[in-house]
Amino acid sequence: MLDGHLYTADIDRIVGFNRSTREQSAEIDLAAHGVTFVKDIAVGGEQALFASATKQGRVYRIDPASGTATALDVDVPGVNGLACARGD
């Protein structure tokens, strides 16, 4: 959940829904990045989501406001679940 929106992984895209209206509010296509299996989503700082692409061994930073996805500079074969922790 991020700013009243619920986001879900749907094979090769992230789909957002407005919790109040229950209408689709976002669709971020990851197929353009070669993603074929989005596994997990975690909410991170700075109004961002992070999504694991299991088959590609990549993690993507998702900006729901702009609808963009950027691959992080990591290689994690078989990456599955994600968790974000805040450090002070």
C-alpha positions as CSV (number, residue, x, y, z in Angstrom):
1,M,0.0,0.0,0.0
2,L,1.4,3.4,-1.0
3,D,-0.5,6.7,-0.7
4,G,-3.9,5.0,-0.7
5,H,-3.1,2.7,-3.6
6,L,-2.7,-1.1,-3.6
7,Y,-0.2,-2.5,-6.1
8,T,0.0,-6.0,-7.3
9,A,2.4,-8.0,-9.5
10,D,0.8,-9.4,-12.7
11,I,3.3,-11.6,-14.6
12,D,5.1,-8.8,-16.5
13,R,3.5,-5.6,-15.1
14,I,2.6,-3.8,-11.9
15,V,-1.0,-2.8,-11.5
16,G,-2.2,-0.2,-9.0
17,F,-5.7,0.3,-7.7
18,N,-7.1,3.3,-5.8
19,R,-8.3,1.9,-2.5
20,S,-11.1,4.4,-2.1
21,T,-12.6,4.1,-5.5
22,R,-11.4,0.6,-6.3
23,E,-10.5,1.7,-9.8
24,Q,-7.3,0.9,-11.6
25,S,-4.9,3.8,-11.1
26,A,-1.7,2.6,-12.6
27,E,-0.1,0.1,-15.0
28,I,3.6,-0.2,-15.2
29,D,4.8,-2.4,-18.0
30,L,7.9,-4.4,-17.3
31,A,7.8,-6.6,-20.4
32,A,9.7,-3.8,-22.2
33,H,12.6,-4.6,-19.8
34,G,12.4,-8.3,-20.7
35,V,10.6,-9.2,-17.5
36,T,8.6,-12.4,-17.7
37,F,7.8,-13.1,-14.1
38,V,7.4,-10.4,-11.5
39,K,7.3,-12.2,-8.1
40,D,7.1,-9.7,-5.3
41,I,6.6,-6.0,-4.5
42,A,7.9,-4.0,-1.5
43,V,7.3,-0.4,-0.6
44,G,10.5,1.6,-0.2
45,G,11.3,5.1,0.7
46,E,10.8,8.2,-1.4
47,Q,7.4,7.0,-2.7
48,A,8.9,4.1,-4.6
49,L,8.1,0.4,-5.0
50,F,10.6,-2.4,-5.6
51,A,9.8,-5.5,-7.6
52,S,11.7,-8.7,-8.0
53,A,11.9,-10.3,-11.5
54,T,12.7,-13.9,-10.6
55,K,13.7,-15.3,-14.0
56,Q,15.9,-12.3,-14.8
57,G,17.5,-12.2,-11.4
58,R,16.9,-8.4,-11.2
59,V,15.2,-6.0,-8.9
60,Y,13.4,-2.9,-10.3
61,R,12.7,0.4,-8.7
62,I,9.2,1.5,-9.7
63,D,8.1,5.1,-9.6
64,P,4.2,4.9,-9.6
65,A,3.8,8.6,-10.2
66,S,5.7,8.6,-13.5
67,G,5.0,5.0,-14.4
68,T,8.7,4.2,-14.9
69,A,10.8,1.2,-13.9
70,T,14.6,1.2,-13.4
71,A,16.7,-1.9,-12.9
72,L,19.0,-1.7,-9.9
73,D,22.6,-2.6,-10.4
74,V,22.3,-6.0,-8.7
75,D,22.3,-9.5,-10.0
76,V,20.5,-11.9,-7.7
77,P,19.8,-15.3,-9.5
78,G,16.3,-16.5,-8.6
79,V,15.4,-13.4,-6.6
80,N,12.1,-14.1,-5.0
81,G,10.7,-12.2,-2.0
82,L,11.6,-8.6,-1.0
83,A,11.6,-6.6,2.2
84,C,12.6,-3.0,2.7
85,A,14.1,-1.8,5.9
86,R,14.8,1.8,6.9
87,G,18.2,2.6,8.3
88,D,19.0,5.5,10.5
